[in-house]
Amino acid sequence: MRSPTIAIYFVQKCLQNLQQQPDLQLKLLNQNHISPSLLKQANARIPAENYANLCRDTMQAMGDELMGFGAQAQKLGCWTTMTELAANAPSLGEALKRLTRFYRLIPWGLNTNLEIHNDIASISLTPNTANSEFDPYLYESFLFYIHRTANWLIGRQIPLHRVDFSFSKQPHAAEYWNLFLTKNIHYQQDHAQIQFSASLLEQNVNISAQALEKFLNHVNLAMITQRYTSKSWHYKVSSLVEATLQNKPSFADLAKVLNIHPHTLRNYLRQEGFQYQEIKDRVRCDTAIFHLSSMGCSVEETAFLIGFSEPSAFIRSFKKWTGTKPMAYKKRG
């Protein structure tokens, strides 16, 4: 299975509050095999593992799990303590109550609340004071971590009905599908929140000591690379494209495998907010970056592995996807 990739925006944010320490920034990039030149490419992407390791190392270097984005530094170990409390809860509802209570005790600038209205559960983030302003990254990353932790607690993907943000739509908004697996995202709302079916709060939590230890060994990596089978057509098409890249099947071929008419499949994808070419390009891009930077493949080998008959065509497409040539990734592999 290929490694998912992360937009360079998240790398930029990870290092944002170390701008006065360029030597430390460079050290963190180098030890996590991220070329500094990629920071200047708006469309660049990196393997998820590299980003997860960068987050871990940045938090440790700063002594702050919020990497400078909170009202105060959050001591290392806070998320571990909260996770241990949540993992020992009898149900998801109780686990999320413990999570939100725990973070209300920490002076980091935001209140966390779990509420239920009309069979919809919501976890919201609101500033402690009316005049407080925080970077969008704090909201998007913390809601992401809450959602992924909730998934892990019950061992399944929790479909989100809606995601709200209190800030305006950001240039990297297209990345939110990868974070939350929903296109129902709204901006400039009263507060930031995720919403899901309240019935899921009754799900049992049954985390073994071994599973807890493995999860806490590298929380960032466990969160970012988390995968659960999804019923979405986007997921089904993405998985099928990935499995058949070298064979270069047509859209009609994929629809036949999925036992659905091509026109109907296109409509389903459109309803989820996707076009087939968009899905195909993302799978090819992610797979190419994986082979180049993680597997050490040559440009020619990578082109063949993702279905290109000519390396030159692959290089042109890769530059269109990421803003740079494949060798920028190969050099740091």
Secondary structure by P-SEA (a helix, b strand, c coil): cbbbbbcaaaaaaaaccccccaaaaaaaaaaacccccccccccccccaaaaaaaaaaaaaaaccccccccccccccaaaaaaaaaaaacccaaaaaaaaaaaaaaccccbbbbbbbcccbbbbbcccccccccccaaaaaaaaaaaaaaaaaaacbbbbbcbbbbcccccccccccccccccccccccccccccccccccccbbbbbcaaaaaaaaccaaaaaaacccccccaaaaaaaaaaacccccccaaaaaaaacccaaaaaaaaaaacccaaaaaaaaaaaaaaaaaccccccaaaaaaaaccccaaaaaaaaaaaccccaaaaaaac
